[in-house]
Amino acid sequence: MNGNAVALVTGGSRGIGAATALRLAEDGFDVALTHVSGARAAAEVVGRIEALGRRGLAVRADAGAPEGPREAVEETVRAFGRLDVLVNNAGVGVLGPIDALGAADVDRVLGVNVRGAFLAAQAAAGHMGPGGRIVTIGSCMVQRVPGPGGTLYATSKAAMTGLTKALARELGGRGITANLVHPGPTDTDMNPADGPYADPQRALTALGRYGTPQEVAAMVSFLAGPDAAYVTGAEFSVDGGHAA
């Protein structure tokens, strides 16, 4: 990787985002990451990035705020001088029966998961040259919704398929790729492998286990790297066979 290459990981203070930020630092990127309220966790990730010999930056930015994604991109470019990789990872999930979801729930989930991802990609593309990468984190619920309660979340993540394919066409002529990663049940603070809902999720996978954030990060690493230069508009499942 070019020694000056820069990545921005939204929602990078914990879970899949933190694992991705650290993996990209291992790959030779300087890494900025956003957070909303996890300043301490974000600072810890930055410290680990710097311990790997790369520059790190924590940016407080709400992906659901109209200006949040653009401001995160601009702050990254001001600090590091360029942007080569965007990982659209920030997301929220509101689960529940469809008749229990209010307009505020819809606005928040679509605001972060859909509008936020679109605006971040739009802003990032303005700074990327040939070899730029946009990798978005989707969900296994795009391919298989195993039960009730996931209508709003699945809707928001399904929109990422359209975004990714359209970005691939929009930006391909400039040598910029766009791809989508669908994690399955993954052991994070939001969905721990020892939590009360873990066993049913584990049973839905072909491998019979939760994934790790590092396993998802490994796929992002591939898509952000030189070996994926001819891969764009594609979807990749890291779900233990959840959709099999």
N, C-alpha and C positions, 0 to 999 in steps of 0.2 A: 504494500500500500504506500502511496505517496506520503512522505513524512509530514506533509502539511495538511493532509486530508482531514475534513471536519464532519462530524455527524451530530445531529440533533435528535434526541429521543424524548418525545413528549410523555409525561407521566412516568418519569424515570427514577423516582425516588425509592421504589419498592417493586417487588414481584418481578414480572416479566420485563418491565421497563428497566429496572436496576440491573438485572442479569444481562440484558441486551447492551446497556451502556458499558458495562464492564467487559463484555465480550468484544465489543467494537474497539475499546481501548487496547485490549490484548492484540487486536488485529492491526493496530497502528494508527487509529483515529484519535484526534482530539475530540472530546465529547462534551456537548452541552446537554443538559436534561432539565425538563420543566417539572414543577410541582405546584400545588395549590396551598397546602397547609403543612406539608411534611418537610419543613426547612431543615430540621436536624437530620432526618434520614437522607435528604438530598445532599447535605454537607458530608455525610459519611461516605456516600457513593463517590462524590467528587474526590475525597481524600484517597479512596482506593484507586480511582483513575490516576491520580497524580503519583501514587506509589508504583504504578506500572510505567511511569516515565512519560505519561501523556498529560496534556492540559485538560482540565475539567472546569465546568461552569454550571452552576445551579441558577435557574431562572424561575422566578415566581411568575406563573402565567396560568390563567384559567382558560382551558380549551373551550369552555362553554361561553366565554365572554366574546362579544363581537370583535374586539381588537386583540384578544389574548393571543391567538395563533400568530398573527402578523408581528406583534411585538416580540414574541419569543424568537422568531426567525431573525428579525432585525437585530436584536440584542446579541444573538449568536454571531452574526456576521460582523457586527461592530467589534466584538471581542476577539474573534479568530480570523477575520478577514475574508472568509469564504464559507460556503456550505456545499458539501458533496453528497450527503446522505440524510434523508429525513426518515425517521421511524415514527409513524403515526400510531402511538400506543395508548395515549390517554383515553380513558373510557369510563363510563359509569353504567351500572345495571340496576334497573328497578324491576323487580319480578313480582308478579301477583295476578290475580284474575283480571281479565280485561275490564270488567265492570267496576273494578276497584281503582283503576288508574285514572287520575285526573289530568286536566290540561297542563298543569304545572309539571307533572311527571313526564308527559310527552315532550314538552318544551325542553326540559333539562336533558333528557336522554338523547333526543335528536340534536339538541344544541351542541352537546359535547361530542357524541359519537359520529354525527354526520356533518353538521356545519363546521365543527372544529377541525375535522380531518380534511374537509374540502379547503377551508381557508388556509390551513397549514401547508397543504400541497401547493395551493396557488401562490402563496408567498415564497415558499422554498424554490419553486420552479423558476422564479424570477432571478434567482442567484446561482442556479446550477448551470454548468457547462456540460459538454459531452462526457459521459461516464457517470453522470448524476444518477442517484437511486432514490426512489420513494418506495418504502416498504410499509404496508399498513397491517395492523393486527386486527383480524376479524374474530370469528368464533366458530366452533364446531356446530353451534346451533343454526348456522346458515345452511348446513347440509342435512342436519337431523335434529328436529325438536322432539325430545323424548317424552314430553308431557306438557300439561297446561301450565300457564303462568309466565311463559317467556315471550309473549307476543310482541311487546314493545322492544325488548332487547334484541330479539331476532330480527325484527324489522330494521332496526338501526344498523345492525351488522351486515344484513343482506345488502344494504345500500352500498357497502364498500366494494362489492363485486362490480357494480356499475361504475363506481368512481375509478376503480383500478383499471378496468378495461378501457374506459374513456381516456384516462391519463396516458395509458400506453400509446393510444393512437394520437393524442394531442401532442405528446412530447417525444415520440419516437424519432421524428425527423431531426431532433436536436441531440440524439444519442443518449437520452435519459430514459431509464426503465422504471416501470411501476409494477409491483407485485403484491400479493396478499397472502398472509399466513393465518391459518385457522387453528388456534390451539384447542385441544380438548381439555378435560378436567386437569388442572395444573395446580400444584401445591403452592399456594400463595396465602398471604394474610386474608384475602377476600374469600378464598375457597380452600381452606386447609384440608390436607389429606386425612387428618384425624378429626374433622368436623362432623357435625350431626347429619349432614347430607352427603357425606363422602361415599359410603358404601353403595348406595344406588347408582351414583355416577361411575364409580369404579366398575360396577357390574356391566355397565353399558359399553365398556371398551373391550376390544378383542384381546388386549394384553392383560387385562385385569388389574391395572394399576393406574395411579395418577402419573402424569408427567411432571417434570421439573422445569422451572423457569429457564435453566441452562439449556435444556433440550430445545425449547422454542427459540432461544437466543442463537443457537447454532444454525438454525434455518435462516434467521435474519442475517447472520454473518455471511452465509453463502450468497444470499441474494444481494448483499451490499458489496460483495467482493468481485474480483476480476473474472472468476470462473462462471459468473452468471451474466456476462455481458450480452448474451443472446437470448436471455430469458426476460420476457415482459408480458404484461397482461395476464399473468398466470396466478392460479390459486394453489396453495400447498397446505395440506393437512398435517399437523403435528398433534395427533389426537389419540394415539394408541389404538386406532381402528374404531373409533366412536362412530364413524360414518360408514363402516364396512358392512 
